[in-house]
Amino acid sequence: MTPALPDRIATQFTDSERTLLVELRRSLHRRPELSWKETQTQARLREALMDIGITDIRETAGTGLVAHIPGTQRGGPAVAIRGDIDALPIHEETGLPFASMHAGVMHACGHDMHAAWAVGAGLLLAKQPAVGDVRILLQPAEELGEGAPRVLADGALEGVAAIFGGHVDWRFTVGEVVATPGPLAASTDTFEITFHGKGGHGARPQDTHDPIVGMAAFVSDVQTIVSRRLDPALPGVVTVGMLHAGSAPNVIPEIAKCAGTIRATTPESRALLCTEVERLAHGVAAVHRLTATVQITQGTPPLMNGARAAAWAQDATRQLLGESALRKLPLANMGGEDFAFYTERIEGCFMRIGSWREGRERSGVHTPRFNPDEDALFIAAAVLAESARVASAALHLA
């Protein structure tokens, strides 16, 4: 076992188990699949679960899997551990010997790690079960924010009272874990606004109602929503990422379109930002003698870790790694995570798992050179398994 791993982690895996998990991660990395196309990934994960003696497996959400691990006591609430499995449309540039074989597709967000450590947690729970049953959920389509709702609709988490998951994080070193209550990731809503005006010749603007000028005013004014309407203590983002208007330099068009993203960390601030974007669009349109069509599409909700689940995850981390391993996010995380659909219904904790080590390149997720340290596999597997045990014991005493 790698000496860099803490003893409480290293001793939980035999050399053959460590090899199995590393080879699983690398085989997934070598053959990444995009959301809703994870058929080979599903087959490989099913094979890995069966190799470690977990045979009660069923499909969920089309290309996902749920594996059942019995506890020491029958009945009572179950606990779930989730690992996501889909890749991104990014061309890999790591130069790794197990780099992606599929041009333009890469596990650039660490889901190969997440899937492998979920299997690793299952391995540890099969050897040392929790009090109650545990389900290992291998979920597709996280990158689209669509996988978790499908899993819930399938009923795969019925009877589950607590759920745990995690994400590789290059900002923290291997052996560090973030397991804090409250907001951990942002909502991911999008907006598309069409400003309708009256077109005409660019030399005679007085005869037109120029939608480009109105759209430009909106782009400028929308920046004040976060600075003047949102509580300064709450993180929020409104970003315009797309502008489309016109077909010629001397023509004022009939319409102008813009689109962007709205990010918030609480349900209340999410509602406020979405309402204010729509209100401002109509207001600016009226000032410029335009009309506005506003479409706001809801994405993932804010990810809110439950207080009890976070406490259970912290207890597990302390037992395995000590108090010093527990860290906090230095800044609010405005990225999205569809694990939030689970925590809207189930007590849950989503952790950030340190995946950087001195001497490695600090390439972040969603980049072509992202390359997390594989020792994070064993840290996360052990912490997730122990979190399930702690939670299960508490739930069965309640």
C-alpha positions in Angstrom: 0.0 0.0 0.0 1.2 3.5 -0.8 3.0 4.8 2.3 1.5 8.3 1.6 -1.9 7.0 2.7 -2.7 7.3 6.4 -2.5 4.0 8.3 -6.3 3.9 9.1 -7.0 4.1 5.4 -4.2 1.9 4.1 -4.9 -1.1 6.3 -8.5 -1.3 5.0 -7.4 -2.5 1.6 -5.4 -5.5 0.5 -2.9 -5.0 -2.3 -5.2 -6.9 -4.6 -8.2 -4.7 -3.7 -6.1 -1.6 -4.3 -5.1 -2.9 -7.7 -8.7 -3.7 -8.5 -9.9 -0.2 -7.7 -7.0 1.6 -9.6 -7.5 -0.6 -12.6 -11.3 0.1 -12.5 -10.7 3.8 -12.4 -8.2 3.7 -15.3 -10.5 1.5 -17.4 -13.3 4.0 -16.9 -11.0 6.9 -17.7 -9.8 5.2 -20.9 -13.3 4.7 -22.2 -15.3 7.7 -21.1 -18.9 8.1 -22.2 -21.2 11.2 -22.3 -24.4 11.6 -20.4 -27.1 9.0 -21.2 -24.6 7.0 -23.3 -22.8 5.2 -20.4 -23.6 1.7 -21.6 -20.0 0.4 -21.5 -19.4 2.2 -18.2 -22.5 0.5 -16.8 -21.3 -2.9 -17.9 -17.9 -2.3 -16.5 -19.2 -1.2 -13.1 -21.6 -4.1 -12.9 -18.6 -6.4 -13.5 -16.5 -4.7 -10.8 -19.3 -5.0 -8.2 -19.7 -8.7 -8.9 -16.0 -9.2 -8.7 -16.1 -8.0 -5.1 -19.0 -10.2 -4.3 -21.9 -7.7 -4.6 -24.5 -9.4 -6.7 -27.8 -7.7 -5.8 -27.7 -5.1 -8.6 -30.3 -3.5 -10.7 -30.4 -0.8 -13.3 -31.7 2.7 -12.7 -32.2 5.7 -14.9 -31.4 3.7 -18.0 -27.6 3.6 -17.8 -27.1 3.7 -14.0 -26.9 1.0 -11.3 -28.0 0.4 -7.8 -26.3 -2.2 -5.7 -27.7 -3.5 -2.4 -25.5 -4.4 0.6 -27.3 -6.0 3.5 -26.7 -4.6 7.0 -26.3 -6.6 10.2 -29.9 -5.9 11.1 -33.0 -6.4 9.0 -35.5 -3.6 8.4 -35.2 0.0 9.2 -34.0 2.9 7.1 -31.3 2.5 4.5 -28.3 4.7 3.6 -27.1 5.4 0.1 -23.7 6.3 -1.3 -23.7 7.9 -4.7 -21.0 8.1 -7.4 -21.6 9.7 -10.8 -20.4 8.1 -14.0 -20.6 10.4 -17.1 -17.8 12.2 -18.9 -17.5 15.6 -20.6 -17.1 16.7 -24.3 -13.5 17.7 -23.8 -10.4 16.5 -25.7 -7.9 15.0 -23.2 -4.3 16.5 -23.1 -2.9 14.7 -20.0 -0.6 12.3 -21.8 -1.4 9.6 -19.4 -0.9 6.0 -20.5 -4.6 5.4 -19.8 -5.8 8.6 -21.5 -9.1 8.6 -23.2 -9.5 6.5 -26.3 -12.5 8.5 -27.4 -11.5 11.7 -29.2 -13.3 14.8 -27.7 -14.6 12.9 -24.7 -12.8 12.9 -21.3 -13.4 12.3 -17.6 -12.4 15.9 -16.9 -14.6 16.2 -13.8 -13.4 13.1 -12.0 -16.4 11.0 -12.4 -14.2 8.0 -13.1 -12.8 8.6 -9.6 -16.2 9.0 -8.1 -17.5 5.8 -9.6 -14.5 3.8 -8.6 -14.6 5.1 -5.0 -18.3 4.3 -4.7 -17.4 0.7 -5.7 -14.6 0.9 -3.1 -17.0 2.0 -0.4 -19.2 -1.0 -1.4 -16.2 -3.3 -1.0 -15.5 -2.0 2.5 -19.1 -2.3 3.5 -19.4 -5.8 2.2 -16.4 -6.7 4.4 -17.7 -4.7 7.4 -21.4 -4.0 7.0 -23.3 -1.1 8.5 -26.2 -1.8 10.9 -28.7 -1.2 8.2 -28.8 -1.8 4.5 -26.6 0.4 2.2 -27.3 1.1 -1.5 -24.4 2.0 -3.8 -25.8 4.3 -6.5 -23.9 4.7 -9.7 -25.7 7.6 -11.4 -25.6 8.7 -15.0 -26.0 12.2 -16.6 -24.8 14.4 -13.7 -23.2 16.8 -16.2 -26.6 17.6 -17.7 -28.3 17.8 -14.2 -30.7 15.2 -15.4 -29.5 11.9 -13.8 -30.6 12.5 -10.2 -34.3 13.4 -11.0 -34.5 10.2 -13.1 -33.1 8.1 -10.3 -35.7 9.6 -7.9 -38.5 9.0 -10.4 -37.4 5.4 -10.7 -37.9 4.9 -7.0 -34.3 3.7 -6.6 -33.9 5.6 -3.3 -37.2 4.7 -1.7 -36.6 3.8 2.0 -33.3 5.7 2.0 -33.0 8.0 5.0 -29.5 9.4 4.4 -27.3 9.8 1.3 -23.6 10.6 0.9 -21.4 11.6 -2.0 -18.3 13.4 -2.9 -16.3 15.2 -5.5 -12.6 15.4 -6.2 -11.2 18.8 -5.4 -7.8 20.0 -6.6 -7.8 22.9 -4.1 -7.3 20.5 -1.2 -4.5 17.9 -0.7 -5.1 14.2 -0.5 -6.3 13.4 3.0 -8.3 16.6 3.4 -12.1 16.5 3.4 -14.8 19.2 3.3 -18.0 18.0 5.0 -19.8 21.1 6.2 -23.5 21.8 6.8 -25.4 24.3 4.7 -24.8 25.5 1.2 -22.1 23.6 -0.8 -23.0 24.3 -4.4 -25.2 26.7 -6.3 -28.4 26.5 -8.3 -27.8 26.5 -12.1 -30.7 28.2 -13.8 -30.5 29.7 -17.3 -32.3 32.6 -19.0 -32.9 33.5 -22.6 -34.4 36.9 -23.4 -35.6 38.2 -26.8 -36.0 41.9 -27.2 -38.6 42.7 -29.9 -38.4 46.1 -31.7 -38.9 47.7 -35.0 -36.1 47.4 -37.5 -34.9 49.7 -40.2 -32.0 51.3 -41.9 -29.0 52.0 -39.7 -28.8 55.6 -41.1 -32.3 56.4 -39.8 -32.5 55.1 -36.2 -35.3 57.6 -35.5 -37.7 55.4 -37.5 -36.8 52.3 -35.4 -37.2 50.9 -32.0 -33.6 49.5 -31.7 -33.5 46.2 -29.8 -29.7 46.2 -29.7 -29.6 49.3 -27.6 -32.2 47.9 -25.3 -30.3 44.6 -25.0 -27.1 46.5 -24.3 -28.8 48.5 -21.5 -30.1 45.2 -20.0 -26.6 43.6 -20.1 -25.3 46.7 -18.2 -28.1 47.0 -15.7 -28.4 43.3 -14.9 -25.0 43.6 -13.1 -26.8 45.6 -10.4 -29.1 42.8 -9.4 -26.5 41.0 -7.3 -24.9 44.2 -6.1 -28.1 46.1 -5.2 -30.9 43.5 -4.8 -29.2 40.5 -3.2 -28.1 40.5 0.5 -24.4 41.1 0.4 -23.9 38.2 2.8 -25.3 35.7 0.2 -23.2 34.7 -2.8 -24.9 35.1 -6.2 -24.0 35.3 -9.9 -25.9 36.6 -12.9 -23.7 36.2 -16.0 -24.7 37.0 -19.6 -22.8 34.6 -21.8 -24.5 34.9 -25.2 -25.5 37.9 -27.4 -27.1 37.5 -30.9 -28.4 40.3 -33.1 -28.3 41.7 -36.6 -27.3 40.5 -40.1 -25.6 43.5 -41.6 -23.7 46.6 -40.2 -26.2 49.1 -41.7 -29.4 47.3 -40.6 -31.2 47.7 -37.3 -32.7 44.3 -36.7 -36.2 43.4 -35.4 -35.0 41.3 -32.5 -31.9 40.9 -30.3 -31.3 37.9 -28.0 -29.2 37.3 -25.0 -28.7 34.3 -22.7 -26.9 33.6 -19.5 -26.8 31.8 -16.1 -28.2 32.6 -12.7 -26.4 31.1 -9.7 -27.6 31.2 -6.0 -26.8 29.2 -2.9 -30.2 29.3 -1.1 -33.8 28.7 -2.4 -34.8 32.2 -1.4 -31.9 34.0 -3.2 -32.5 31.8 -6.2 -36.1 32.9 -6.4 -35.1 36.6 -6.0 -32.5 36.5 -8.7 -34.8 34.8 -11.2 -37.6 37.2 -10.5 -35.3 40.3 -10.8 -33.9 39.2 -14.1 -37.4 38.9 -15.6 -38.6 42.2 -14.0 -35.5 44.1 -15.3 -35.9 42.7 -18.8 -39.5 43.9 -19.1 -38.6 47.2 -17.5 -35.6 47.9 -19.8 -37.7 46.9 -22.8 -40.4 49.3 -21.9 -38.0 52.2 -21.6 -36.6 51.5 -25.1 -40.1 51.0 -26.7 -39.5 47.3 -27.0 -41.2 44.2 -25.7 -39.3 41.3 -24.1 -39.9 37.5 -24.1 -38.2 36.0 -21.1 -37.6 32.3 -20.6 -36.0 31.1 -17.4 -35.2 27.4 -17.3 -34.6 25.8 -13.9 -31.4 23.7 -13.6 -30.2 22.0 -10.4 -31.3 23.5 -7.1 -28.8 24.8 -4.5 -27.0 22.0 -2.8 -27.7 22.2 0.9 -25.9 19.7 3.2 -28.1 18.6 6.2 -26.8 19.3 9.6 -27.1 15.7 10.9 -25.6 14.2 7.7 -22.7 16.6 7.8 -22.1 15.7 11.5 -22.1 12.0 10.6 -19.6 12.6 7.8 -17.4 14.7 10.1 -17.4 12.0 12.7 -16.4 9.4 10.1 -13.6 11.7 8.8 -12.3 12.3 12.4 -12.2 8.6 13.1 -10.2 7.8 10.0 -8.0 10.9 9.4 -8.2 13.1 12.6 -9.6 16.5 13.2 -7.0 18.3 11.1 -8.3 16.6 8.0 -11.6 18.5 8.1 -11.5 21.7 6.0 -13.9 24.4 4.9 -14.3 25.9 1.5 -12.4 29.2 1.2 -15.0 30.7 -1.1 -18.6 29.8 -2.0 -18.8 27.2 -4.7 -20.9 28.6 -7.5 -20.7 25.4 -9.6 -23.8 23.2 -9.8 -24.3 19.6 -8.7 -27.4 17.4 -9.3 -26.8 15.7 -5.9 -28.9 18.7 -4.8 -32.1 16.9 -6.0 -31.4 14.2 -3.4 -30.8 16.6 -0.5 -34.1 18.4 -1.3 -35.8 15.1 -0.2 -33.3 13.1 1.8 -30.9 14.0 4.6 -27.6 14.2 2.9 -24.0 15.4 2.8 -21.9 16.0 -0.3 -18.2 16.2 0.4 -15.2 17.7 -1.3 -12.3 15.2 -1.4 -8.8 16.5 -1.7 -7.1 15.2 -4.8 -3.9 17.3 -5.2 -0.4 16.4 -3.9 2.8 18.5 -3.9 4.5 18.3 -7.2 1.4 17.7 -9.3 0.1 20.2 -11.8 -2.8 22.3 -10.4 -5.2 21.8 -13.3 -8.8 22.2 -12.3 -11.9 20.3 -13.3 -13.4 20.7 -16.8 -9.9 21.3 -18.3 -8.1 18.9 -20.7 -5.2 18.4 -18.3 -7.2 17.5 -15.1 -5.4 14.6 -13.4 -6.3 13.9 -9.8 -4.1 11.8 -7.4 -5.4 8.2 -7.3 -4.8 8.0 -3.5 -8.0 10.1 -3.2 -9.8 6.9 -4.3 -9.0 5.2 -1.0 -9.6 8.2 1.2 -13.0 8.8 -0.3 -14.0 5.1 -0.3 -13.1 4.7 3.4 -14.8 8.0 4.4 -18.0 7.3 2.5 -18.2 3.8 3.9 -17.6 5.0 7.5 -20.1 7.8 7.0 -22.7 5.2 6.0 -21.9 3.1 9.1 -22.1 6.2 11.4 -25.4 7.3 9.9 -26.9 3.9 9.9 -26.1 3.3 13.5 -27.6 6.7 14.4 -30.8 6.1 12.3 -31.3 2.7 13.9 -31.1 4.1 17.4 -33.6 6.9 16.7 
